[in-house]
């Protein structure tokens, strides 16, 4: 067996091992295998994306699940792929086009622009998949898919045609979320609510033709001033005051609304003058009005607000659209606010306020913070916009709810179940059309007389032309219903295809099963998939829709709902934030490059460090020190193994229970047993998707139980050539290390593979070894090793409290209890271990306190003393004893309170009662001992 290098160098290991795994075909899934299937489809990253810490966390967790499943004897398919990311990719390429050629996509035309995107994809599309290999992802790369693969694209279009024929897809004019930056409709789930600081403008709306006898008293109006003169007249009048955050849309107001039966209900039926683009508009009553907001009077602008649109429909009000697709004021002609025409919406907001102020119609302006919807991709405020789009009525909602309620689909953490259920119960039709060129084009064809009108690539003024096309389309001016065909292939000359593309998520909702459509039986073997790992931000965009798609399209042909599930378990990762709680982003400069972290700490260090701080259901506060701890942990594992290799050959089949063993070997075997089978063990934590809990348990076992305790105790055994327990110590070492390397492999695949092969546990690979699930306890176990470890901990603490250097050898006195000294005396090998752990020059074991005792600590073996002279400052020792006594008194009081509480005693299990009673006795003895020590210092 070759000697291990002095230090673990991941840069010399990782690429070599990953190539070995790929060459060996270890990640390839065999649909003909008789093993039970386990499958995961990778949430496809953007095709031109780059690795982020979010990708690292998500894919590390998927890798843990897949590697564990292989070791459990399952046939594993982890299917990778990338998403064309229609809007995101188009935006990136168009930005590049503007920077390099000073052109827009409209100037070069649709066909040429789409070709540019394909060129971009071929140049940058493989970056992220190569980076995923760097972190050790055990994907079946031979099955990598892309949402724009020809067969996948055809499947998407076939689904559209099928749903259209079923009456589930329809064209309609509705209020949608419009992104002025990307010039496309987006779904509710792609709108990010964002706090914004702005202003609340209080504006006068003058009542029309008020008869003096009918005028209410002044205090009935919000302004308290019924004498404001109308524009162009000198006659006295009255007005209503309206609070709005968007004065630039006043020109699109068609009514004022008040609460039925409310403060202003007596004015219903009257009219007011619209302050900008002055016209008369009615006062109506509607339950949607909130009297608690602003002045209790709502301006109704159906074209630019979803609530207003619903009010307008109820009252059959006209719709006035005064914004262009790119959010500029579109209100041409001669009128009192014509100077707003052509301004950007935010410029128009300021200008509107100035016009209102100049005319005496702006009562006041107040700072105001509200929540505004931002486009996820363009990062600009969206505009509610009346638009003609394609919509999908979701099918199989009842079945999706039933599967959830019956537990066939489980969410981790569980609280996401209620969020998902609420969405299903309140679901709205899905706007599936997007005004982008990169993506799956809608397979609908129209017979039209004005073909150039809808040829979106033929004119530099495409925005205006297409907008005209949409308005005509919505009005039905371009074709009759019988001149629309929904099919994939062109009907021939005289037909033109719809210019829109499908929402990217419309292709992604088929991902779980359509990626497995191959002739080798992959779908039959591996669908439904076993688990999905993703972020909660796409629970509706993707997770829910994949479940619905599986239920509706029945990919395996079976009728039972359970066999058509997209997946059985869904794990939602937390959001990674910096130490200040901010989301990681390039703009803030707080988003580290994972490849730089890998170069610095190794892939295993990054993986283990990140997973260990990622509790289920909670956001993660990232600190690079935690990745450093991951690297240090891998180094610790390496050093443990290197120490063992120096003692002689490894026995891969070691059975410590066939040898005489020290109490320290039995203690380690006992800890291993509880790690695998305890009440809260690492195996159960993994099975429950508590990855950070499992990682933390493995970390504690390796670092504390194995390295800090057992290895140090083993050194004493190995130092004695005639030790009767040497063989047992070696066998325990090999047995436990075999379990540890297998348990850690899913978390840290590279270092565990290197150690497994280099140490001779197996020549091929650790990833195909049996997954550990249990380990027996030693029948000879006693608590003595734990008592020695804890006594050493107390002694080291005592050193620190009196400020004695840890590397200074000093004598100790141990006054043992009767139980220790007579029934279970401290054996020589045990005393030797304790001496080493305390870095003591010697330990004298006594039956009674020394004649001149120094500082003392209470331990499970007895009272541990330091010499009285030459080491300790009496003042420092007194302070230490006072603090320790205060703590003991507090603990004792709490314990006695429990024992004196009848209700607690009635509810507590017998074992817990015994624990409390034993603790009371122990604390009482410690209190007495501390008081005696203090008395001697007085």
Buried (B, 14 or more C-beta within 10 A) or exposed (E): EEEBEEEBEBEEBBBEBBEBBBEEEBBBBBBEEEBEBBBBBBBBBBBBBBBBBBBBBBBBBBBBBBBBBBBBEBBBBBBBBBBBBBBBBBBBBBEEBEEEEEBBBBBBBBEEBBEBBEEBBEEBBBBBBEBBBBBBBBBBBEBBBBBBBEEBBEBBBEBBBBBBEEEBBEBEBBBBBBBBBBBBBBBBBBBBEEEEEBBBBBBBBBBBEBEEEEBBEEEBBBBEEBEBEBEEEEEEBBBBBBBBBBBBBBBBBBBBBBBEEBBBEEBBEBBBBBBBBBBEBBBBBBEEBEBEEBBBBBBBBBBBBBBBBBBBEEBEBEBBBBBBBBBBBBBEEEBBBBEBBBBBBEBBBEBBBEBBBEBEBBBEBEEBEEEBBBBBBBEBBBBBBBBBBBBBBBBBBEBBBEBBEEEEBBBBBEEBBEEBBEBBEEBEBBBBBBBBBBBBBBBBBBBBEEEEBBBBBBBEEBBEBBBEBBBBBBEEEBBEEEEBBBBEEEEEEEBBBBBBBBBBBBBBBBBBBBBBBEEEEBBEBBBBBBBBBBBBEBBBBBBBBBBBBBBBBBBBEEEEBEBBBBBBBBBBBBBBBBEEEEEBEEEEEBBBEBBEBBBBBBBBBBBBBBBBBBBBBEBBBBEEEBBBBBBBBBBBBBBBBBBBBEBEEBBBEBEBBEBBBBBBBBBBBBBBBBBBBEEEBBBBBBEEBBBBBBBBBBBBBBBEBBBBBBBBBBBBBBEEEEBEBBBBBBBBBBBBBBBBBBBBBBBBBBBBBBBBBBBBBBEEBBBEBEBBEEBEEBEEBEEBBBBBBBBBBBBBEBBEBBEBEEEEEBBBBBBBBEEBBEEBEBEEBBBBBBBBBBBBEEBEBBEEBBEEBBBBBBBBBBBBBBBBEEBBEEEEBBEBBEEBBEEBBEBBEEBBEBBEEEEBEEEBEEEEBEEBEEBBEBBBBBBEBBEEBBEEEE
